[in-house]
């Protein structure tokens, strides 16, 4: 009986411990912005250029980590990569915790960026592969709830701990270090993905076999049909949708103060107000993501996102339209956006390319967002109407990809993960008797 209980609990244990990559990702990015851009800036004499380069470098390091970490996870195993990446994460956070100048800060943001980039695609693949049939989407979406929890905890700490100056930043980084150490120790109790191990053995045993049912496993297989279409669809969807979400995340306060003459404290309070709504909506999506009704919920979420960005594009930026964008798109994102991208990325790619594909699309998306961020403030101020019109156009492109293109892509389980059919030997030709 205990064995049955353990087997039942194991997928959720994996979902929590592997899904903590999302928590640590969100918490690291928010903490770096608050600590480096706020608490550390004065005491360590960090100029605007230094702060921008530190935060930008962390984003680019994430892209590099996702690109290489995803491939390493497909080649050498989920468990090895997400264990080593979390050790690197803890080391990077420790550098940020004790930093007394820019040198250690640069080393810390590079280490944490590489680590969370490598961890995320591999951990998501493990969550999917260890989840029972009919619950795979549920457990992947659950990782998004942990991502939201990371933001809430950091914002809560920064709002209520009362520490100011460099001590405030050190407390926030200490929180990340403690969580990372606890998670890496608990992750040591997880087993390797059984699905990955079986696929790896099969690929290694038949390195030269050619069959339409043989699972794709090489990097070049990612760029030929049918996987290349899934790569393009998920990558373009995630990148176009993320430009809107990233604009709100990185520049929401800037838009609120510069274009709507709002106060920073007001925007922070409104941001916290929207988080419980997103959390409850995420719980609802967990209940439907593995059912046929998922497409209808995705369509509804997509419509909300488009409507949200339509308001400032038509009416111009104001306190009303910016609050509407934040709250309405936040609700829509619970049924679309990153949540559904993560689910698609598990379903559309074979086991030995799953983390690689996610690494490529995550790296592409973060790189696009990073380069776009360089010109966002000036573009928003100088061409405000065009700025919001362009973001609306990008949301429409994402909607078309998700509603029209993705549903017609074949799932990997239908085309590349079937067992190979046994080969029946040809009957022997009887030898004619000699004359």
BASE-823444 format. One record per residue (C-alpha): residue number from 0; x, y, z. Coordinates in steps of 0.001 Angstrom, whole numbers. Example, Ala and Ser with C-alpha at 12.3 -4.5 7.8 and 13.67 -1.06 7.14 Angstrom:
<kolgus>
k:0 | xx:12300 | yy:-4500 | zz:7800
k:1 | xx:13670 | yy:-1060 | zz:7140
</kolgus>
This chain:
<kolgus>
k:0 | xx:0 | yy:0 | zz:0
k:1 | xx:2819 | yy:2392 | zz:820
k:2 | xx:4388 | yy:1636 | zz:-2533
k:3 | xx:1187 | yy:2732 | zz:-4270
k:4 | xx:1127 | yy:5935 | zz:-2246
k:5 | xx:4736 | yy:6707 | zz:-3088
k:6 | xx:4104 | yy:6133 | zz:-6767
k:7 | xx:1105 | yy:8438 | zz:-6607
k:8 | xx:3002 | yy:11188 | zz:-4838
k:9 | xx:6121 | yy:10986 | zz:-6944
k:10 | xx:4840 | yy:13005 | zz:-9960
k:11 | xx:3757 | yy:15892 | zz:-7746
k:12 | xx:7034 | yy:15771 | zz:-5846
k:13 | xx:8824 | yy:16032 | zz:-9186
k:14 | xx:6481 | yy:18798 | zz:-10324
k:15 | xx:7226 | yy:20843 | zz:-7205
k:16 | xx:10989 | yy:20342 | zz:-7013
k:17 | xx:11667 | yy:20596 | zz:-10753
k:18 | xx:9066 | yy:23347 | zz:-11107
k:19 | xx:10971 | yy:25424 | zz:-8551
k:20 | xx:13121 | yy:26437 | zz:-11526
k:21 | xx:10254 | yy:28786 | zz:-12414
k:22 | xx:10149 | yy:30174 | zz:-8868
k:23 | xx:13894 | yy:30802 | zz:-8836
k:24 | xx:13789 | yy:32302 | zz:-12341
k:25 | xx:11113 | yy:34871 | zz:-11471
k:26 | xx:12556 | yy:35561 | zz:-8026
k:27 | xx:16065 | yy:36124 | zz:-9412
k:28 | xx:14948 | yy:38547 | zz:-12105
k:29 | xx:12721 | yy:40571 | zz:-9759
k:30 | xx:15304 | yy:40535 | zz:-6972
k:31 | xx:18073 | yy:41687 | zz:-9313
k:32 | xx:15936 | yy:44573 | zz:-10517
k:33 | xx:15015 | yy:45692 | zz:-6991
k:34 | xx:18378 | yy:45065 | zz:-5325
k:35 | xx:20802 | yy:46208 | zz:-8039
k:36 | xx:18598 | yy:48991 | zz:-9349
k:37 | xx:17503 | yy:50157 | zz:-5899
k:38 | xx:19144 | yy:48934 | zz:-2709
k:39 | xx:22691 | yy:48580 | zz:-4085
k:40 | xx:22701 | yy:51601 | zz:-6394
k:41 | xx:23566 | yy:54278 | zz:-3833
k:42 | xx:25922 | yy:52435 | zz:-1469
k:43 | xx:27889 | yy:50802 | zz:-4307
k:44 | xx:27761 | yy:53938 | zz:-6492
k:45 | xx:26183 | yy:52198 | zz:-9468
k:46 | xx:25343 | yy:54541 | zz:-12331
k:47 | xx:22419 | yy:54127 | zz:-14696
k:48 | xx:24672 | yy:52638 | zz:-17374
k:49 | xx:26115 | yy:50073 | zz:-14974
k:50 | xx:22676 | yy:49052 | zz:-13722
k:51 | xx:21366 | yy:48683 | zz:-17287
k:52 | xx:24364 | yy:46618 | zz:-18372
k:53 | xx:24101 | yy:44326 | zz:-15329
k:54 | xx:20407 | yy:43599 | zz:-15837
k:55 | xx:20801 | yy:43303 | zz:-19615
k:56 | xx:23720 | yy:40917 | zz:-19220
k:57 | xx:21648 | yy:38702 | zz:-16944
k:58 | xx:18969 | yy:38428 | zz:-19636
k:59 | xx:21518 | yy:37585 | zz:-22332
k:60 | xx:23172 | yy:35039 | zz:-20025
k:61 | xx:19757 | yy:33422 | zz:-19574
k:62 | xx:19455 | yy:33114 | zz:-23351
k:63 | xx:22875 | yy:31444 | zz:-23609
k:64 | xx:22128 | yy:29128 | zz:-20681
k:65 | xx:18818 | yy:28018 | zz:-22187
k:66 | xx:20398 | yy:27379 | zz:-25574
k:67 | xx:23179 | yy:25149 | zz:-24272
k:68 | xx:21484 | yy:23772 | zz:-21148
k:69 | xx:18524 | yy:22458 | zz:-23082
k:70 | xx:20762 | yy:20523 | zz:-25437
k:71 | xx:22879 | yy:19134 | zz:-22588
k:72 | xx:19701 | yy:17979 | zz:-20855
k:73 | xx:18647 | yy:16011 | zz:-23940
k:74 | xx:22101 | yy:14531 | zz:-24379
k:75 | xx:23185 | yy:13697 | zz:-20821
k:76 | xx:19983 | yy:13628 | zz:-18781
k:77 | xx:17589 | yy:15913 | zz:-16962
k:78 | xx:18853 | yy:15153 | zz:-13473
k:79 | xx:22516 | yy:15960 | zz:-14077
k:80 | xx:21845 | yy:19283 | zz:-15760
k:81 | xx:19267 | yy:20655 | zz:-13355
k:82 | xx:21416 | yy:19654 | zz:-10368
k:83 | xx:24582 | yy:21319 | zz:-11701
k:84 | xx:22680 | yy:24373 | zz:-12905
k:85 | xx:21192 | yy:24926 | zz:-9468
k:86 | xx:24630 | yy:24640 | zz:-7858
k:87 | xx:25820 | yy:27342 | zz:-10269
k:88 | xx:22732 | yy:29395 | zz:-9387
k:89 | xx:23544 | yy:29212 | zz:-5669
k:90 | xx:27151 | yy:30245 | zz:-6351
k:91 | xx:26006 | yy:33212 | zz:-8437
k:92 | xx:23524 | yy:34357 | zz:-5788
k:93 | xx:26259 | yy:34103 | zz:-3152
k:94 | xx:28443 | yy:36440 | zz:-5224
k:95 | xx:25566 | yy:38924 | zz:-5484
k:96 | xx:24948 | yy:38609 | zz:-1749
k:97 | xx:28504 | yy:39509 | zz:-710
k:98 | xx:29333 | yy:41866 | zz:-3605
k:99 | xx:31070 | yy:45078 | zz:-2635
k:100 | xx:31514 | yy:46422 | zz:-6160
k:101 | xx:30677 | yy:45930 | zz:-9832
k:102 | xx:33156 | yy:43078 | zz:-10442
k:103 | xx:31353 | yy:40535 | zz:-8252
k:104 | xx:27990 | yy:41840 | zz:-9449
k:105 | xx:28916 | yy:41132 | zz:-13066
k:106 | xx:30122 | yy:37642 | zz:-12153
k:107 | xx:26955 | yy:37029 | zz:-10147
k:108 | xx:24464 | yy:38095 | zz:-12820
k:109 | xx:26269 | yy:36034 | zz:-15465
k:110 | xx:26247 | yy:32932 | zz:-13237
k:111 | xx:22599 | yy:33282 | zz:-12218
k:112 | xx:21515 | yy:34052 | zz:-15784
k:113 | xx:23302 | yy:31008 | zz:-17206
k:114 | xx:21960 | yy:28804 | zz:-14411
k:115 | xx:18288 | yy:29698 | zz:-14644
k:116 | xx:18470 | yy:29559 | zz:-18433
k:117 | xx:19888 | yy:26036 | zz:-18347
k:118 | xx:17572 | yy:24858 | zz:-15567
k:119 | xx:14200 | yy:25927 | zz:-16931
k:120 | xx:13844 | yy:23908 | zz:-20195
k:121 | xx:15312 | yy:20775 | zz:-18608
k:122 | xx:13123 | yy:20989 | zz:-15506
k:123 | xx:9957 | yy:21521 | zz:-17552
k:124 | xx:10815 | yy:18472 | zz:-19653
k:125 | xx:11252 | yy:16369 | zz:-16500
k:126 | xx:7923 | yy:17561 | zz:-15069
k:127 | xx:6142 | yy:16557 | zz:-18296
k:128 | xx:7866 | yy:13201 | zz:-18634
k:129 | xx:7221 | yy:12107 | zz:-15044
k:130 | xx:3586 | yy:13264 | zz:-15009
k:131 | xx:898 | yy:10574 | zz:-15452
k:132 | xx:-1219 | yy:10529 | zz:-18633
k:133 | xx:-3988 | yy:13091 | zz:-18477
k:134 | xx:-2072 | yy:15280 | zz:-16001
k:135 | xx:924 | yy:16392 | zz:-18031
k:136 | xx:-456 | yy:19799 | zz:-18955
k:137 | xx:-1716 | yy:20315 | zz:-15405
k:138 | xx:1716 | yy:19811 | zz:-13899
k:139 | xx:3454 | yy:21985 | zz:-16479
k:140 | xx:972 | yy:24816 | zz:-15831
k:141 | xx:1614 | yy:24328 | zz:-12113
k:142 | xx:5201 | yy:25472 | zz:-12723
k:143 | xx:3716 | yy:28788 | zz:-13852
k:144 | xx:2029 | yy:29087 | zz:-10466
k:145 | xx:5440 | yy:28702 | zz:-8839
k:146 | xx:6765 | yy:31439 | zz:-11150
k:147 | xx:4013 | yy:33722 | zz:-9837
k:148 | xx:4828 | yy:32709 | zz:-6263
k:149 | xx:8452 | yy:33799 | zz:-6773
k:150 | xx:7304 | yy:37300 | zz:-7719
k:151 | xx:4878 | yy:37533 | zz:-4791
k:152 | xx:7455 | yy:36449 | zz:-2203
k:153 | xx:10108 | yy:38907 | zz:-3413
k:154 | xx:7646 | yy:41813 | zz:-3619
k:155 | xx:6343 | yy:40891 | zz:-177
k:156 | xx:9827 | yy:40820 | zz:1321
k:157 | xx:10796 | yy:44132 | zz:-230
k:158 | xx:7539 | yy:45738 | zz:898
k:159 | xx:7413 | yy:44594 | zz:4517
k:160 | xx:10912 | yy:43770 | zz:5753
k:161 | xx:11692 | yy:47455 | zz:6397
k:162 | xx:15403 | yy:47129 | zz:5589
k:163 | xx:16918 | yy:49927 | zz:3531
k:164 | xx:20197 | yy:50446 | zz:1714
k:165 | xx:22561 | yy:47614 | zz:987
k:166 | xx:21130 | yy:45440 | zz:3786
k:167 | xx:17809 | yy:45248 | zz:1962
k:168 | xx:19491 | yy:43859 | zz:-1136
k:169 | xx:21495 | yy:41337 | zz:872
k:170 | xx:18331 | yy:40050 | zz:2575
k:171 | xx:16639 | yy:39513 | zz:-789
k:172 | xx:19642 | yy:37617 | zz:-2180
k:173 | xx:19908 | yy:35605 | zz:1065
k:174 | xx:16331 | yy:34443 | zz:480
k:175 | xx:17316 | yy:33152 | zz:-2982
k:176 | xx:20396 | yy:31396 | zz:-1593
k:177 | xx:18462 | yy:29580 | zz:1143
k:178 | xx:15749 | yy:28425 | zz:-1268
k:179 | xx:18325 | yy:27288 | zz:-3856
k:180 | xx:20325 | yy:25235 | zz:-1336
k:181 | xx:17195 | yy:23555 | zz:68
k:182 | xx:15876 | yy:22755 | zz:-3416
k:183 | xx:19168 | yy:21342 | zz:-4713
k:184 | xx:19385 | yy:19018 | zz:-1693
k:185 | xx:15813 | yy:17834 | zz:-2201
k:186 | xx:16360 | yy:17427 | zz:-5940
k:187 | xx:19038 | yy:14841 | zz:-5189
k:188 | xx:16193 | yy:12521 | zz:-4141
k:189 | xx:14579 | yy:12693 | zz:-7598
k:190 | xx:15177 | yy:9956 | zz:-10148
k:191 | xx:16136 | yy:10454 | zz:-13763
k:192 | xx:13297 | yy:10717 | zz:-16251
k:193 | xx:12318 | yy:7163 | zz:-17201
k:194 | xx:11025 | yy:8383 | zz:-20564
k:195 | xx:14301 | yy:10143 | zz:-21371
k:196 | xx:16378 | yy:7147 | zz:-20251
k:197 | xx:14392 | yy:4765 | zz:-22481
k:198 | xx:14619 | yy:7109 | zz:-25467
k:199 | xx:18353 | yy:7613 | zz:-24948
k:200 | xx:19006 | yy:3858 | zz:-24808
k:201 | xx:16955 | yy:3306 | zz:-27950
k:202 | xx:18771 | yy:6059 | zz:-29851
k:203 | xx:22204 | yy:4844 | zz:-28754
k:204 | xx:21370 | yy:1251 | zz:-29674
k:205 | xx:20224 | yy:2227 | zz:-33176
k:206 | xx:22432 | yy:5169 | zz:-34144
k:207 | xx:22142 | yy:4501 | zz:-37858
k:208 | xx:18640 | yy:3079 | zz:-38064
k:209 | xx:16300 | yy:4888 | zz:-40410
k:210 | xx:12569 | yy:4596 | zz:-39858
k:211 | xx:9581 | yy:6906 | zz:-39946
k:212 | xx:8763 | yy:5747 | zz:-36422
k:213 | xx:12256 | yy:6234 | zz:-35006
k:214 | xx:12476 | yy:9135 | zz:-32584
k:215 | xx:14360 | yy:12227 | zz:-33696
k:216 | xx:17366 | yy:12823 | zz:-31462
k:217 | xx:20066 | yy:14828 | zz:-33296
k:218 | xx:20227 | yy:18616 | zz:-33400
k:219 | xx:19839 | yy:18609 | zz:-37181
k:220 | xx:16545 | yy:16725 | zz:-36732
k:221 | xx:15202 | yy:19844 | zz:-35027
k:222 | xx:15471 | yy:21724 | zz:-38315
k:223 | xx:13636 | yy:19272 | zz:-40554
k:224 | xx:9963 | yy:18404 | zz:-40827
k:225 | xx:7892 | yy:18044 | zz:-38767
k:226 | xx:9822 | yy:19452 | zz:-35790
k:227 | xx:11018 | yy:22594 | zz:-37591
k:228 | xx:7417 | yy:23779 | zz:-37981
k:229 | xx:6781 | yy:23276 | zz:-34271
k:230 | xx:10016 | yy:25144 | zz:-33506
k:231 | xx:9005 | yy:28101 | zz:-35663
k:232 | xx:5449 | yy:28215 | zz:-34329
k:233 | xx:6317 | yy:28033 | zz:-30631
k:234 | xx:9310 | yy:30355 | zz:-30983
k:235 | xx:7409 | yy:33043 | zz:-32892
k:236 | xx:4377 | yy:32773 | zz:-30616
k:237 | xx:6437 | yy:33084 | zz:-27439
k:238 | xx:8566 | yy:35945 | zz:-28776
k:239 | xx:5661 | yy:38057 | zz:-30083
k:240 | xx:3517 | yy:37534 | zz:-26984
k:241 | xx:6459 | yy:38126 | zz:-24653
k:242 | xx:7246 | yy:41566 | zz:-26093
k:243 | xx:3992 | yy:42834 | zz:-24590
k:244 | xx:4442 | yy:41006 | zz:-21295
k:245 | xx:8090 | yy:42035 | zz:-21037
k:246 | xx:7195 | yy:45674 | zz:-21714
k:247 | xx:4802 | yy:45637 | zz:-18762
k:248 | xx:7282 | yy:43794 | zz:-16573
k:249 | xx:10343 | yy:45911 | zz:-17280
k:250 | xx:8815 | yy:49255 | zz:-18200
k:251 | xx:5389 | yy:49272 | zz:-16569
k:252 | xx:6515 | yy:51723 | zz:-13891
k:253 | xx:8198 | yy:53913 | zz:-16509
k:254 | xx:5067 | yy:54042 | zz:-18697
k:255 | xx:2877 | yy:54741 | zz:-15649
k:256 | xx:4972 | yy:57676 | zz:-14450
k:257 | xx:6121 | yy:59125 | zz:-17792
k:258 | xx:2949 | yy:58765 | zz:-19863
k:259 | xx:151 | yy:58755 | zz:-17269
k:260 | xx:1746 | yy:60965 | zz:-14571
k:261 | xx:1129 | yy:58263 | zz:-11963
k:262 | xx:3062 | yy:57512 | zz:-8790
k:263 | xx:5385 | yy:54566 | zz:-8309
k:264 | xx:3667 | yy:53448 | zz:-5096
k:265 | xx:306 | yy:53355 | zz:-6871
k:266 | xx:1652 | yy:51154 | zz:-9645
k:267 | xx:3244 | yy:48722 | zz:-7161
k:268 | xx:-52 | yy:48401 | zz:-5280
k:269 | xx:-1989 | yy:47784 | zz:-8479
k:270 | xx:561 | yy:45162 | zz:-9536
k:271 | xx:60 | yy:43284 | zz:-6273
k:272 | xx:-3707 | yy:43565 | zz:-6733
k:273 | xx:-3528 | yy:41744 | zz:-10049
k:274 | xx:-1453 | yy:38809 | zz:-8773
k:275 | xx:-4249 | yy:37028 | zz:-6817
k:276 | xx:-6476 | yy:37258 | zz:-9895
k:277 | xx:-3782 | yy:35598 | zz:-11985
k:278 | xx:-3262 | yy:32930 | zz:-9330
k:279 | xx:-6958 | yy:31977 | zz:-9179
k:280 | xx:-7218 | yy:31963 | zz:-12971
k:281 | xx:-4132 | yy:29741 | zz:-13138
k:282 | xx:-5764 | yy:27229 | zz:-10787
k:283 | xx:-8767 | yy:27159 | zz:-13115
k:284 | xx:-6580 | yy:26574 | zz:-16165
k:285 | xx:-4880 | yy:23656 | zz:-14403
k:286 | xx:-8293 | yy:21936 | zz:-14315
k:287 | xx:-8982 | yy:22285 | zz:-18046
k:288 | xx:-5562 | yy:22241 | zz:-19738
k:289 | xx:-5617 | yy:18462 | zz:-20310
k:290 | xx:-9177 | yy:18484 | zz:-21656
k:291 | xx:-10599 | yy:19318 | zz:-25113
k:292 | xx:-12019 | yy:22530 | zz:-23611
k:293 | xx:-8465 | yy:23891 | zz:-23428
k:294 | xx:-8691 | yy:25446 | zz:-26895
k:295 | xx:-11793 | yy:27446 | zz:-25957
k:296 | xx:-10123 | yy:28748 | zz:-22804
k:297 | xx:-7017 | yy:29627 | zz:-24797
k:298 | xx:-9151 | yy:31515 | zz:-27324
k:299 | xx:-10833 | yy:33439 | zz:-24493
k:300 | xx:-7478 | yy:34307 | zz:-22923
k:301 | xx:-6130 | yy:35420 | zz:-26298
k:302 | xx:-9163 | yy:37659 | zz:-26838
k:303 | xx:-8603 | yy:39293 | zz:-23435
k:304 | xx:-4946 | yy:39999 | zz:-24282
k:305 | xx:-5874 | yy:41604 | zz:-27621
k:306 | xx:-8634 | yy:43696 | zz:-26015
k:307 | xx:-6237 | yy:44829 | zz:-23292
k:308 | xx:-3691 | yy:46207 | zz:-25769
k:309 | xx:-6440 | yy:47617 | zz:-27999
k:310 | xx:-7390 | yy:50159 | zz:-25313
k:311 | xx:-4159 | yy:52211 | zz:-25191
k:312 | xx:-3684 | yy:51786 | zz:-28949
k:313 | xx:-7081 | yy:53441 | zz:-29598
k:314 | xx:-7538 | yy:55701 | zz:-26560
k:315 | xx:-3916 | yy:56520 | zz:-25804
k:316 | xx:-2014 | yy:55856 | zz:-22571
k:317 | xx:-3752 | yy:57010 | zz:-19406
k:318 | xx:-4127 | yy:55672 | zz:-15899
k:319 | xx:-7334 | yy:53910 | zz:-16922
k:320 | xx:-5949 | yy:52238 | zz:-20060
k:321 | xx:-2650 | yy:51221 | zz:-18428
k:322 | xx:-4440 | yy:49677 | zz:-15435
k:323 | xx:-6774 | yy:47918 | zz:-17874
k:324 | xx:-3818 | yy:46533 | zz:-19849
k:325 | xx:-2196 | yy:45206 | zz:-16696
k:326 | xx:-5304 | yy:43583 | zz:-15178
k:327 | xx:-7055 | yy:42334 | zz:-18340
k:328 | xx:-3916 | yy:40989 | zz:-20016
k:329 | xx:-2870 | yy:39451 | zz:-16697
k:330 | xx:-6127 | yy:37506 | zz:-16619
k:331 | xx:-5762 | yy:36509 | zz:-20277
k:332 | xx:-2176 | yy:35366 | zz:-19735
k:333 | xx:-3432 | yy:32731 | zz:-17298
k:334 | xx:-4998 | yy:30864 | zz:-20246
k:335 | xx:-2538 | yy:31847 | zz:-22978
k:336 | xx:973 | yy:33271 | zz:-23239
k:337 | xx:3761 | yy:31531 | zz:-21353
k:338 | xx:1524 | yy:28880 | zz:-19766
k:339 | xx:279 | yy:27476 | zz:-23058
k:340 | xx:3722 | yy:27876 | zz:-24680
k:341 | xx:5192 | yy:25572 | zz:-22040
k:342 | xx:2468 | yy:22985 | zz:-22613
k:343 | xx:2888 | yy:23080 | zz:-26404
k:344 | xx:6662 | yy:22720 | zz:-26020
k:345 | xx:6182 | yy:19396 | zz:-24238
k:346 | xx:3596 | yy:18023 | zz:-26658
k:347 | xx:5089 | yy:18987 | zz:-30010
k:348 | xx:8673 | yy:17735 | zz:-29616
k:349 | xx:10049 | yy:14205 | zz:-29188
k:350 | xx:11780 | yy:13305 | zz:-25944
k:351 | xx:15387 | yy:13723 | zz:-27079
k:352 | xx:14700 | yy:17139 | zz:-28628
k:353 | xx:12224 | yy:18474 | zz:-26056
k:354 | xx:14644 | yy:20449 | zz:-23862
k:355 | xx:16756 | yy:21457 | zz:-26870
k:356 | xx:13730 | yy:22967 | zz:-28616
k:357 | xx:12646 | yy:24832 | zz:-25504
k:358 | xx:16162 | yy:26120 | zz:-25017
k:359 | xx:16231 | yy:27478 | zz:-28577
k:360 | xx:12835 | yy:29184 | zz:-28338
k:361 | xx:13524 | yy:30582 | zz:-24856
k:362 | xx:16908 | yy:31923 | zz:-25964
k:363 | xx:15377 | yy:33518 | zz:-29062
k:364 | xx:12587 | yy:35115 | zz:-27032
k:365 | xx:14865 | yy:36531 | zz:-24331
k:366 | xx:17307 | yy:37863 | zz:-26920
k:367 | xx:14503 | yy:39611 | zz:-28836
k:368 | xx:13169 | yy:41091 | zz:-25603
k:369 | xx:16626 | yy:42215 | zz:-24524
k:370 | xx:17381 | yy:44040 | zz:-27764
k:371 | xx:13878 | yy:45548 | zz:-27924
k:372 | xx:14267 | yy:46869 | zz:-24389
k:373 | xx:17238 | yy:48996 | zz:-25470
k:374 | xx:14966 | yy:51281 | zz:-27483
k:375 | xx:11691 | yy:50969 | zz:-25569
k:376 | xx:11850 | yy:54140 | zz:-23405
k:377 | xx:12782 | yy:56456 | zz:-26284
k:378 | xx:10289 | yy:54841 | zz:-28679
k:379 | xx:7444 | yy:55031 | zz:-26135
k:380 | xx:8086 | yy:58730 | zz:-25489
k:381 | xx:8759 | yy:59816 | zz:-29082
k:382 | xx:6171 | yy:57719 | zz:-30960
k:383 | xx:3602 | yy:56826 | zz:-28315
k:384 | xx:670 | yy:55951 | zz:-30589
k:385 | xx:2860 | yy:53891 | zz:-32922
k:386 | xx:4433 | yy:52163 | zz:-29920
k:387 | xx:1103 | yy:50848 | zz:-28602
k:388 | xx:-135 | yy:50122 | zz:-32113
k:389 | xx:2910 | yy:47947 | zz:-32741
k:390 | xx:2370 | yy:46044 | zz:-29487
k:391 | xx:-1270 | yy:45449 | zz:-30493
k:392 | xx:-115 | yy:44150 | zz:-33895
k:393 | xx:2285 | yy:41743 | zz:-32186
k:394 | xx:-536 | yy:40415 | zz:-29977
k:395 | xx:-2619 | yy:39817 | zz:-33110
k:396 | xx:257 | yy:37911 | zz:-34725
k:397 | xx:597 | yy:35758 | zz:-31587
k:398 | xx:-3164 | yy:35145 | zz:-31632
k:399 | xx:-3090 | yy:33946 | zz:-35256
k:400 | xx:-177 | yy:31616 | zz:-34573
k:401 | xx:-1854 | yy:30108 | zz:-31527
k:402 | xx:-5354 | yy:29803 | zz:-32944
k:403 | xx:-4608 | yy:28836 | zz:-36554
k:404 | xx:-1102 | yy:27403 | zz:-36899
k:405 | xx:-411 | yy:25444 | zz:-33705
k:406 | xx:-3630 | yy:23334 | zz:-33727
k:407 | xx:-2604 | yy:21880 | zz:-37110
k:408 | xx:836 | yy:20729 | zz:-35936
k:409 | xx:1211 | yy:16992 | zz:-35220
k:410 | xx:1962 | yy:16030 | zz:-31648
k:411 | xx:5257 | yy:14241 | zz:-31151
k:412 | xx:3597 | yy:11225 | zz:-29548
k:413 | xx:1695 | yy:10584 | zz:-32760
k:414 | xx:4630 | yy:10645 | zz:-35145
k:415 | xx:7952 | yy:10095 | zz:-33463
k:416 | xx:7527 | yy:8155 | zz:-30245
k:417 | xx:5981 | yy:4906 | zz:-31432
k:418 | xx:8007 | yy:1757 | zz:-30915
k:419 | xx:9682 | yy:579 | zz:-34040
k:420 | xx:7908 | yy:-2220 | zz:-35801
k:421 | xx:9808 | yy:-5506 | zz:-35861
k:422 | xx:11367 | yy:-6377 | zz:-39169
k:423 | xx:10113 | yy:-9696 | zz:-40604
k:424 | xx:12914 | yy:-11593 | zz:-42370
k:425 | xx:12332 | yy:-12511 | zz:-45991
k:426 | xx:11558 | yy:-16205 | zz:-46583
k:427 | xx:14509 | yy:-18282 | zz:-47708
k:428 | xx:14553 | yy:-19270 | zz:-51391
k:429 | xx:14695 | yy:-23079 | zz:-51715
k:430 | xx:17794 | yy:-24363 | zz:-53504
k:431 | xx:17087 | yy:-26268 | zz:-56745
k:432 | xx:18449 | yy:-29819 | zz:-56821
k:433 | xx:21450 | yy:-30305 | zz:-59046
k:434 | xx:20794 | yy:-31964 | zz:-62412
</kolgus>
